[in-house]
Amino acid sequence: MLKTGMQVTNVPYRGAAPALGDLVAGQVQLKLDNYTTSGQLIADRKLNALTVTSPKRLRQLPDVPTVAETIPGFEGYLWMGLMAPGGTSQPIVDKLAAAARKIVASPNVQARFDKDGVESVGGSPDDFRALISREIAQWRELARNTNITVD
């Protein structure tokens, strides 16, 4: 919360489920969570969605603003990607990437993604490398500016 001056106390939990339970019960005031686990609780009005950390608003929560609407340039969301061991030949990497794009574009996978609030981004292996590089730089800077260390 460096850019806003907001003071937050980290409460360590042994997993997301106990933390989510405490949020619903009012034991903690805030939690970063994903739509997959909290979407139904939001729909049932057991939780209030305050903001999303993705670059654009979620289609499932169109009235919930992004953090970037208040803090321009902010982006911090959970992403997943398919990886292969270093040294894998480029033709194999290209074949795996093409197969992954085809699977992600399939109607069954897209339906599941829609249900879970997952946005498929796709792209090339080079795009993914660039994303990883940006993420490393972003979080390294945050750790440096806030003196975060690994115990």
Secondary structure, 3 states (H helix, E strand, C coil): CCCCCCCCCCCCCCCHHHHHHHHHCCCCCCCCCCHHHHHHHHHCCCCCCCCECCCCCCCCCCCCCEHHHCCCCCCCCCCCCCCCCCCCCHHHHHHHHHHHHHHHHCHHHHHHHHHHCCCCCCCCHHHHHHHHHHHHHHHHHHHHHHCCCCC
